[in-house]
Amino acid sequence: MGPSQSESEFNYARQIKYWRRNLKTYLPHYYTCNDANRMTLALFTISALDILGDLDGALSADERQGYIDWVYSCQLPEGGFRPWPGSNFGKKRNDENKNWDPAHVPGTFFALLTLVVLGDDLEKVNRKEILLWLIKMQRPEGGFGETLGVDGFIHGGNDSRFGYMATGIRWILRGDLEGPCGDVPDIRVDDFVTCVRGAESYDGGISEAPYHEAHAGFTSCAIAALSFVNRLPLPPGQAPDGRRRGVTNLNNTLHWLASRQTATLEEDDSIDTFDDETDTANTCHDAHSFVKASTNPTISMKTTIGSQAKVPYDLAWVGMNGRCNKIADTCYAYWVSTPLQILGRMDIISPKPIRRYLLDKTQHAHGGFGKVVDDPPDMYHSFLGMIVLAMFGEPGLQNVDAALCITDRAKRHLESLPWRQEALASVKRSGVNGAGEKGISQVAADRMQID
């Protein structure tokens, strides 16, 4: 029998110390190669302290304003933010060298979120310029890139990560209602949804591109993006509205997400002991011991797999992997739980053993979380691991909107801003379909059920 949940403790004081140290001191030299992602690390740090309820305690008013000013110093006049100050030419910036200092889709997404968490009103954001820039960042087939180069060439990948952040920027600045916002045209939402549908895999997951292997990170980004543009599947019984929607087989997608639960937590666990003398219900923790959603179905599972699946032995720890036959990884607890939160189906995974895995196996004694068992902490896995615990209702942590990576408090602040409310009203006045009013919580509120 594994340890009881009460024996697994979130080290609140150490976590605060870890994130304050990241905020106030130089990061270890290992982060040098990530300097160009400094805006991302800024959001992780600021939002982590907000989730811990320590943001006001960690920042003086002057420090808060200083961080806000730093974010704005990365804003570009033609729209968007640079992801770090290292490409800033300052007064020497001109039409000839500005291509070396481009606006950046992830940098803009994380810059806006950082400002929101810090309580800024976004009044100094070049909102119109950003929305016009986003249109240029959409490729002909519907996907989004990372930066805009010479002659309008779109650089960067063409997977759901950039679609997630581009649609997130759009949601922050104008909500999910479709159509022109004032005199600014909208992105091509139908074309973007077509791209997402094309990357859906036969097994229900979503991949980087058509015919590639399904991956939890791409699945999470795609589902979050669909929620930002209000193109997730309609709840059962609701009549079709004629709009193209993604996640064409919700049952398969939910089953694929639930199947990411695994008892394979360490490299040694992945040694295949199938059918040997150690392969028993009490000892098997190897690569074939995945937690199947269909194992020993309960009576209620005859109509839905929403009830907790029964497994043949008690699992003390359950991790999440990103693809089939991989070991658990802290970040995939986030990449799997987030789409389930968006879809309103967190009930199909086992939160208690996942919580134990995070707290007992990857939480570090000095604060933060490591990638896998016994790893040192890093900011990426520390932030995502803590968001998962907040999603599970960990005492002392604030409620979060996992798709935005911020607290519900910060999201409410954004939604209360007068200019944003006016932007949504302007779209409604344009006479477009107002079906998007429910925003990214629509599916969760309507509580989708598996057929």
Buried (B, 14 or more C-beta within 10 A) or exposed (E): EBEEEEEBEBBBEBBBBBBBBBBEEEBEEEBEEBEBBBBBBBBBBBBBBBBBBBBEEBBEEEEBEEBBEBBBEBBBEBBBBBBBEEBEEEEEBEEEEBEEBBBBBBBBBBBBBBBBBBBBBBEEBBBBBBBBBBBBBBBEEBBBBBBBEEEEEBEBBBBBBBBBBBBBBBBBBBBBBBBBBBEBEBBBBEBBBBBBBBBBBEBBBBBBBEEEEBBBBBBBBBBBBBBBBBBBBBBEEEEEEEBEBBBEBBEBBBBBBBBBBBBBBBEEBBEEBEEEEEBEEEEBBBBBBBBEBEEEEEEEBEEBBBBBBEBEBEBBBBBBBBBBEBBBBBBBBBBBBBBBBBBBBBEBBBBBBBBBBBBBBBBBEEBBBBBBBEBEBBBBBBBBBBBBBBBBEBEEBBEBBBBBBBBEBBBEBBBEBEEBEEBBEBBBEBEBBEBBEEBBBBBBEBEBBBE
